[in-house]
Amino acid sequence: MQKIDSHQHFWIYHPVKDGWITAEMAVIQCDFLPANVYSLMEQNEVSGCIAVQADQSEQETTFLLDMAAKSPFIKGIVGWVDLRADDIEERLKFFSGYPLIKGFRHIVEAEADLNFLLDEKFKRGISLLAKYHFTYDLLVRTGHLPTAIQLVKQFPDQRFVIDHLAKPNIRLNQLADWEIALESIAQYPNVYCKVSGFCTEADWQNWEAEDITPYLDVVFKLFGTDRVMFGSDWPVCLLAGGYQKTVQVLEAYIVQYPLPDQQNFWADNAKVFYRISN
């Protein structure tokens, strides 16, 4: 069964640029390049990935393009561009010349303003993405979901995907408010959800599959098997169990579904969403 990892990061570590990597994350305070993940992908029968931005600069998008040029298993890129820029259409037109760039993302979870997604300049940028066939990754937490719902409601023709289940607080078993908000946004058929990043929302050292299962149950109930996709969140997952444990938990969970639904989850939904042909 083909597997496409819809969420990987690569970086050359710099303590200022990567200041979000705190002292408790020392295990990822180093370089992570495609060569570092290839054997893990092979061991887990993962044939390709989507490389996702971790730094908010156009240089990051260029860096990911350079990585992809050297690593054919990178099937697509979610880069960064300033969606609030006055020349945003010019920038989108420029990036549309690179077929590997599938979409863009902003680290909204780090924005103190919970209404960031409804900024008029930002919405203008979002309104132009579909014209150039770009997707948008929503990196949000539960508190951002109400404004994310308003955003996706305004742009029914734009393809959105929620990263990391919208980061529920699994460590504290905070499920109710997250489920209510997720149910509202899942009603929009243009919104997908990445089943990724759950391990770092749980107790890093002690989480088990049963801690994650209630959250997976919610996501699969709300999005079905046609709008969910596998993502490892490597190398961030190294903080809490690593690549293989992430895959194994998902393999044990998804086996309850028919094989076509499993294939949708592991690869086909990502291929459709990010327009991957191989």
C-alpha positions as a printed NumPy array, in Angstrom:
array([[  0.   ,   0.   ,   0.   ],
       [  1.435,   3.342,  -1.025],
       [  2.139,   5.876,   1.707],
       [  2.672,   9.612,   1.244],
       [  3.775,  11.546,   4.313],
       [  1.856,  14.816,   4.045],
       [  3.889,  16.702,   6.648],
       [  7.667,  16.814,   6.991],
       [ 10.059,  19.654,   7.802],
       [ 13.662,  20.287,   6.833],
       [ 16.003,  22.901,   8.219],
       [ 19.577,  23.95 ,   8.767],
       [ 19.366,  24.853,  12.429],
       [ 20.04 ,  28.422,  13.504],
       [ 19.288,  29.455,  17.119],
       [ 17.781,  32.804,  16.106],
       [ 15.827,  31.759,  13.035],
       [ 14.618,  28.648,  14.832],
       [ 14.021,  30.29 ,  18.184],
       [ 10.764,  28.349,  18.571],
       [ 12.906,  25.285,  19.272],
       [ 13.347,  25.763,  23.02 ],
       [ 15.812,  24.154,  25.41 ],
       [ 13.39 ,  21.318,  26.22 ],
       [ 13.469,  20.488,  22.499],
       [ 17.245,  20.033,  22.413],
       [ 16.901,  16.783,  20.451],
       [ 15.828,  18.786,  17.379],
       [ 18.31 ,  21.644,  17.807],
       [ 20.335,  20.451,  14.826],
       [ 20.136,  20.127,  11.051],
       [ 17.436,  17.937,   9.527],
       [ 17.725,  17.298,   5.805],
       [ 16.095,  14.81 ,   3.4  ],
       [ 18.961,  12.331,   3.782],
       [ 18.193,  12.106,   7.509],
       [ 14.636,  10.849,   7.001],
       [ 15.028,   8.612,   3.958],
       [ 15.849,   5.409,   5.88 ],
       [ 12.923,   5.988,   8.263],
       [ 10.603,   6.35 ,   5.305],
       [ 11.946,   3.167,   3.742],
       [ 11.506,   1.227,   6.998],
       [  7.879,   2.348,   7.165],
       [  7.148,   1.895,   3.443],
       [  6.629,   5.613,   2.842],
       [  7.483,   6.523,  -0.754],
       [  7.057,  10.287,  -0.79 ],
       [  6.423,  13.376,   1.285],
       [  5.192,  16.946,   1.356],
       [  7.803,  19.376,   2.699],
       [  6.198,  22.078,   4.837],
       [  7.633,  25.449,   5.81 ],
       [  8.986,  25.974,   9.325],
       [ 10.25 ,  29.543,   8.85 ],
       [  8.258,  32.548,   7.686],
       [ 10.309,  33.826,   4.787],
       [ 10.403,  33.409,   1.052],
       [ 13.957,  32.155,   1.544],
       [ 12.363,  29.147,   3.263],
       [ 10.313,  28.409,   0.158],
       [ 13.462,  28.632,  -1.975],
       [ 15.316,  26.364,   0.459],
       [ 12.598,  23.713,   0.19 ],
       [ 12.728,  23.931,  -3.598],
       [ 16.465,  23.303,  -3.419],
       [ 15.926,  20.297,  -1.143],
       [ 13.292,  18.899,  -3.515],
       [ 15.586,  19.278,  -6.513],
       [ 18.041,  16.922,  -4.805],
       [ 15.462,  14.538,  -3.328],
       [ 12.865,  13.122,  -5.733],
       [ 10.808,  11.664,  -2.879],
       [  9.692,  15.22 ,  -2.043],
       [  6.484,  15.3  ,  -4.074],
       [  5.331,  18.771,  -3.115],
       [  6.085,  21.874,  -1.066],
       [  3.956,  23.981,   1.26 ],
       [  5.945,  27.183,   1.364],
       [  5.567,  30.63 ,   2.867],
       [  4.673,  33.906,   1.24 ],
       [  3.43 ,  37.102,   2.852],
       [ -0.274,  36.867,   2.098],
       [ -0.725,  40.407,   3.446],
       [  1.766,  41.957,   1.022],
       [  0.607,  44.602,  -1.437],
       [  2.296,  42.671,  -4.261],
       [  0.886,  39.295,  -3.238],
       [ -0.566,  38.501,  -6.648],
       [  2.798,  39.143,  -8.273],
       [  4.451,  36.785,  -5.781],
       [  1.841,  34.065,  -6.288],
       [  2.239,  34.353, -10.044],
       [  5.999,  33.986,  -9.593],
       [  5.693,  30.874,  -7.409],
       [  3.138,  29.349,  -9.766],
       [  6.067,  28.834, -12.122],
       [  7.324,  26.076,  -9.809],
       [  5.044,  23.027, -10.087],
       [  6.41 ,  21.507,  -6.878],
       [  4.976,  24.375,  -4.834],
       [  1.496,  23.154,  -3.975],
       [  0.432,  25.713,  -1.396],
       [  1.355,  27.958,   1.495],
       [  1.144,  28.181,   5.263],
       [  1.457,  30.796,   8.001],
       [  2.251,  29.902,  11.616],
       [ -1.062,  31.219,  12.876],
       [ -0.786,  29.324,  16.171],
       [  1.979,  31.755,  17.168],
       [ -0.166,  34.829,  16.515],
       [ -1.472,  36.438,  19.727],
       [ -4.423,  37.89 ,  17.813],
       [ -7.044,  35.157,  17.61 ],
       [ -8.64 ,  37.106,  14.752],
       [ -5.486,  37.065,  12.628],
       [ -7.135,  34.929,   9.945],
       [ -9.797,  37.597,   9.394],
       [ -7.337,  40.425,   8.702],
       [ -8.514,  42.076,   5.475],
       [ -5.101,  42.004,   3.825],
       [ -4.66 ,  38.36 ,   4.782],
       [ -8.064,  37.49 ,   3.349],
       [ -7.159,  39.261,   0.128],
       [ -4.149,  36.947,  -0.133],
       [ -6.311,  33.903,   0.548],
       [ -8.771,  35.05 ,  -2.125],
       [ -6.027,  34.825,  -4.771],
       [ -4.73 ,  31.329,  -3.976],
       [ -7.337,  29.382,  -5.928],
       [ -6.58 ,  31.399,  -9.063],
       [ -3.118,  29.829,  -9.048],
       [ -4.309,  26.407,  -7.783],
       [ -2.583,  26.793,  -4.413],
       [ -3.753,  25.091,  -1.218],
       [ -3.614,  26.567,   2.267],
       [ -2.504,  24.746,   5.44 ],
       [ -4.233,  25.948,   8.608],
       [ -1.79 ,  25.714,  11.513],
       [ -4.127,  26.571,  14.373],
       [ -5.093,  25.582,  17.894],
       [ -8.571,  25.177,  19.333],
       [ -8.779,  28.884,  20.169],
       [ -8.246,  29.84 ,  16.53 ],
       [-10.897,  27.5  ,  15.148],
       [-13.846,  29.964,  15.432],
       [-12.094,  32.446,  13.135],
       [-10.839,  29.616,  10.91 ],
       [-14.481,  28.587,  10.467],
       [-15.378,  32.135,   9.398],
       [-12.461,  32.134,   6.958],
       [-13.285,  28.884,   5.195],
       [-16.956,  29.871,   5.021],
       [-15.967,  32.945,   2.99 ],
       [-13.833,  30.971,   0.523],
       [-15.738,  27.835,  -0.519],
       [-13.556,  27.326,  -3.597],
       [-10.29 ,  27.376,  -1.667],
       [ -8.78 ,  24.066,  -0.556],
       [ -7.829,  24.134,   3.145],
       [ -6.236,  21.475,   5.322],
       [ -6.03 ,  21.606,   9.104],
       [ -2.576,  20.688,  10.376],
       [ -2.109,  18.395,  13.377],
       [ -5.823,  17.926,  14.163],
       [ -5.852,  21.645,  15.186],
       [ -3.603,  20.718,  18.115],
       [ -6.002,  19.534,  20.841],
       [ -4.504,  19.41 ,  24.332],
       [ -4.197,  15.653,  24.573],
       [ -1.886,  15.857,  27.579],
       [ -4.72 ,  17.35 ,  29.677],
       [ -7.447,  15.343,  27.933],
       [ -9.191,  18.518,  26.75 ],
       [-11.481,  17.106,  24.112],
       [-14.95 ,  18.709,  24.385],
       [-14.377,  22.292,  23.162],
       [-12.016,  21.079,  20.445],
       [-14.544,  18.539,  19.182],
       [-17.339,  21.132,  19.024],
       [-15.208,  23.562,  17.019],
       [-13.843,  20.835,  14.764],
       [-17.361,  19.604,  14.041],
       [-18.283,  23.077,  12.808],
       [-15.337,  23.422,  10.436],
       [-15.616,  19.827,   9.167],
       [-19.021,  20.691,   7.692],
       [-17.234,  22.528,   4.873],
       [-16.29 ,  20.045,   2.13 ],
       [-13.271,  22.102,   1.04 ],
       [-11.553,  21.443,   4.4  ],
       [ -9.328,  18.4  ,   4.97 ],
       [ -7.486,  17.342,   8.135],
       [ -3.953,  16.038,   8.632],
       [ -3.672,  13.226,  11.143],
       [ -0.293,  14.409,  12.326],
       [  1.442,  16.063,  15.25 ],
       [ -0.66 ,  14.321,  17.886],
       [  2.311,  12.878,  19.761],
       [  3.655,  16.299,  20.76 ],
       [  0.242,  17.352,  22.079],
       [  0.289,  14.338,  24.426],
       [  2.665,  13.57 ,  27.3  ],
       [  5.938,  13.415,  25.379],
       [  7.522,  10.664,  27.464],
       [  4.526,   8.569,  28.429],
       [  1.787,   8.672,  25.786],
       [  0.234,   5.482,  24.516],
       [ -2.113,   4.679,  21.649],
       [ -5.15 ,   4.734,  23.918],
       [ -4.426,   8.402,  24.732],
       [ -4.694,   9.254,  21.045],
       [ -7.619,   7.048,  20.029],
       [-10.452,   9.33 ,  21.244],
       [ -9.073,  12.161,  19.112],
       [ -8.664,   9.938,  16.068],
       [-12.242,   8.741,  16.562],
       [-13.483,  12.345,  16.42 ],
       [-11.486,  13.252,  13.324],
       [-12.509,  10.175,  11.34 ],
       [-16.137,  10.596,  12.404],
       [-16.208,  14.243,  11.291],
       [-14.077,  14.129,   8.135],
       [-14.668,  10.551,   7.032],
       [-11.951,   8.706,   5.147],
       [-12.016,  10.992,   2.096],
       [-10.671,  14.137,   3.818],
       [ -7.983,  12.853,   6.178],
       [ -4.316,  12.29 ,   5.423],
       [ -1.304,  10.791,   7.134],
       [  1.478,  13.077,   8.306],
       [  4.459,  12.33 ,  10.553],
       [  5.455,  15.879,  11.533],
       [  9.081,  14.713,  11.327],
       [ 11.457,  15.755,  12.847],
       [  9.238,  17.394,  15.508],
       [  7.814,  13.932,  16.29 ],
       [ 11.261,  12.986,  17.622],
       [ 10.313,  14.898,  20.766],
       [  7.644,  12.346,  21.599],
       [  8.157,   8.842,  20.317],
       [  9.493,   9.347,  16.823],
       [  8.58 ,   8.369,  13.288],
       [  8.019,   4.644,  13.704],
       [  5.791,   4.932,  16.77 ],
       [  3.657,   7.52 ,  14.971],
       [  3.211,   5.224,  11.975],
       [  2.563,   2.14 ,  14.088],
       [ -0.2  ,   3.836,  16.079],
       [ -1.892,   4.908,  12.858],
       [ -1.464,   1.482,  11.248],
       [ -3.158,  -0.151,  14.23 ],
       [ -5.996,   2.353,  14.11 ],
       [ -6.719,   2.456,  10.37 ],
       [ -6.923,  -1.335,   9.996],
       [-10.593,  -1.19 ,  11.077],
       [-11.44 ,   0.421,   7.712],
       [-11.73 ,  -1.279,   4.289],
       [ -8.576,  -1.304,   2.184],
       [ -9.743,   1.478,  -0.207],
       [-10.344,   3.755,   2.786],
       [ -6.928,   2.882,   4.172],
       [ -5.36 ,   3.787,   0.836],
       [ -7.216,   7.097,   0.854],
       [ -5.767,   7.911,   4.256],
       [ -2.205,   6.797,   3.575],
       [ -1.764,   8.39 ,   0.149],
       [ -4.673,   9.087,  -2.173],
       [ -6.237,  11.988,  -0.279],
       [ -2.893,  13.783,  -0.094],
       [ -2.348,  13.156,  -3.799],
       [ -5.728,  14.655,  -4.644],
       [ -5.412,  17.598,  -2.293],
       [ -1.863,  18.54 ,  -3.293],
       [ -2.244,  17.548,  -6.963],
       [  0.434,  14.835,  -6.948],
       [  0.42 ,  12.644, -10.025],
       [  2.882,   9.89 ,  -9.024]])
